[in-house]
Amino acid sequence: MSADEARQMFQGMLISPPPVSGADRISALPDNVLQDILSLLTAQEAVRTCVLARSWRHLWRSITSLRILSPDTAWYDILSDDPEPTRDLWKFVDNLLNLRDKRTELHTLDIKFGQFSEEDLPYVSLWIRSAVMCKVSSLTFHHIGPYLCLDGLHLASRHLRTVHLASVALIKDSFVDFASCPALEDFKLHECKICFLGISSTSLKHLSITGCIFCHDSHSRLHVSAPSLASLRLEALIGIAPIFENMLLLEMACVSLGDQGADICCNVFMSGILCRADNACPICADYPADYVLLAAISSARHLELISKPENGPDHKIEMKGSYRTMEGPPAISEHLKIVEVKCNAVDEKILEVLKFLRAFNIRFGSE
């Protein structure tokens, strides 16, 4: 059952007259089934079901997924001068977390709000801490507006598996110190400000960083150590690209190489001069070449590189190439089977790409 189907079912119970027979087939379902259905609704809708019948009065207290969404007007109209509707919703969330049955583990907390500001940070901190105490396994926090700094929070939970954040600022390493989250597998950052220096997790399998700003200077980069990582997505990044290490299990990598991202050394970034062994910048001197972004993802079984995604997905020409076995150690991943090149026209830039690929014995068409 989808969330829309669950919503339609309960709306029908509220406005339709009771059946002639007096039978209430929905209420006859086991409590655990009803709680699963309630989990498909927003938290506001789930709480409203307490008026359906006496047997429904406390069901919402034991639902395992809380989806807390601000009204459409508050979610989209972030410039509204009237904060009262959102303030009322925050009070609702406080009461919701205080009154739910603490004996019931919380699987999912999904918070999507607009109009947050720094003075509202104590609310957010309290909600996230309450969720962690309830053994939440999936935590999502999205808001629209200026970056909200979460540095005062420290996630420590052996139950947490998924963390998705949007429009937050992470300045210090304290929030992303995942040594206390041994079960974490999925970490996603969208349109965030990233100033911390490292992500380190032995359990992390899926990492997505999209539309984020890296505020590192020429003497530092974000350093990622995730030896269990299976999938990586980097898109529309602004700033100096991260440094990766220990990604031997990487299966899929999707990297968007936009104009404002930089997978280059400091010398190139600042002066356009390539590093040499006798003239290495701080980044290239401190980190092995295998850790640089494109080198680090070269072992992926499925690798997708996109240049200037703002041009859209449409393309007129599609070419498929394959790796030809060559003597000696392979220069690229031995798992690579197919290379696809999609473009609107075969111009000088595409010819340079094809020439580059041929250097690695990747052939197209009748070559």
Disulfide bonds with the S-S distance in Angstrom:
Cys195-Cys215 1.61
